[in-house]
C-alpha cells in the first residue's frame, strides 16, 4: 500500500481513509458517481463534501477541486502537502482557479497566479462507470505550471470515454528549492498527493482508480518519469505517457548552492523562516533574477543553462538518480514516450535569437558537449543552408530532449517493459514559418485542441486536423488498452512512429544524430 503524505496530526484515521481503494472522509463512505441537479449542473460527492460542476454536452467538468490545503499559509509554508478541510453545502467547481504563484509570461514579468489550495480539474463522461483515467502534469521548467491552459482541455478524451485530470503543483522556490529542515521536492510530493486523492475519489466521477495513466509534457513528462521511479508513488498508476522529457536534476550540493544564491538575491538568510517572510512578488522577482543568472554557464559550470529550481536527489523522495530509480522501481509499466524534431526552436525563434547566433557559439556548444569531430557536418544537414542558429537549435534539441528521451526508452526496453516511441515531425508555419516542429507544438494534437486560442500562435493557423485525429486516437487507444498500436520499441531496428502530414513507422530516425551522443550519459 502506498503510504499517504498527510500525517495523523491533522487527519485522524488517515490509515483507513487514505488506503488504496478506500473512499470517504475519515473512513466514512460517500455516494459514488455523479448526479444531476438539471441538464447543465452535475454534482459529485468526494471525501470532503459535494462539488457543483458544469456540463457541456456529454462531458461533465469540475474545476478548482482541492486535493491539498493552501501551502502558502504560515503553518503550511514549505511543508509537505496538508489535507483539505471538509466543507458544508455544495462547493462551486464551475470555474478554474488561479495558477500557483510563478513568473508571468507577460512583457515585464512579475507575479502571476495567487496563493490558493492545491487544485486539479476534471473532465468526465456523464455516463462514465469504471472508465480509464488520464492524469496530466503540465510543464513549465519547474518554475511555471497552469493546469487550466486551454490546450489541456480534456473534453476530447472525455468524449471517448476517459476521465481526465489536470493537476497544479508547487513550482519554483516553494516547490523545489532546498531548505534545511523542510522536505525537498515539495512539488513532487504535491503530485503524489494528487494521485492519492485520485485513488480515493475518482470513482465519484466514474473513473477506475485501478486504471490510471499518468502523463505530461516537458517538466510534466520528467515528472512522469520521476514518479515511475519513486517508491512512494508505486501502485498509484498503471501506464505512463511522457512527451519531451528532459533529465534535469540536481544533487543536494548543487541544490544548496542554488538556495544560498537565491537567499543572497532576496537579502535574507537561507532558512524557511526567513524565506517565508519574503512577499510573493519579491520572491517571484528573485526567481526571475535566478533564471537569468543561471544562463551564465561560465559562472555556474555543469548546472549553468538549467532552470534554478529542479528535482533534487535527496535520498528520501528521490532515492537515487532517475535512470537508476527506474531500474529499481518502475517494473514493467507500459510507456508511450517521444519528442518533437526541433524542440529548441521554441526558445530561439520567437524572439529572433536564432538569427543572432554566431559560428563560435555553435562551436562552443559542440566542445561543451564533447561531441565527435564530424558533429558539425551532421548538424549542417538539419536544414537547407543551415545557419549557426539552425545548427545550435538542433544540437540543443538533442541535448535537452531527444537524447534524454532515447535514454529513458532504452532503459525501459532493457528492463523488459513495453515501450512505444514517437517523433513529432509536423513543421508549424508559426512565427513566420520558422517555428517548425518546436517544443510543445505536439500538445494540442495529442489533446485535439487545435482550435483553442492558446494553440493558435504555435500552429501558425488552424493546424492540421487529420494529424490531430491520428495522434488523439493513438493516445486514446494507449490510455484504454496499454498499447499504442504500432510496433514496440526495441534496440535492433528502433521502430518509431513519426507523426507528420503523413504518419508512419520508421526505423531509427535521425540515426546519425543519435550516434553522435552514444558516449554521453545523463544520470
Beta strands, then each sheet from edge to edge (+ up, - down):
strand 1: 34-38
strand 2: 41-46
strand 3: 49-52
strand 4: 54-56
strand 5: 59-68
strand 6: 90-92
strand 7: 102-103
strand 8: 111-112
strand 9: 118-125
strand 10: 131-137
strand 11: 163-167
strand 12: 207-217
strand 13: 239-243
strand 14: 250-251
strand 15: 312-313
strand 16: 334-340
strand 17: 419-424
strand 18: 495-499
strand 19: 504-507
sheet 1: 1+ 2- 3+ 6+
sheet 2: 4+ 5- 9+ 11- 10- 12- 13- 16- 17- 18- 19+
sheet 3: 7+ 8-
sheet 4: 14+ 15+
end
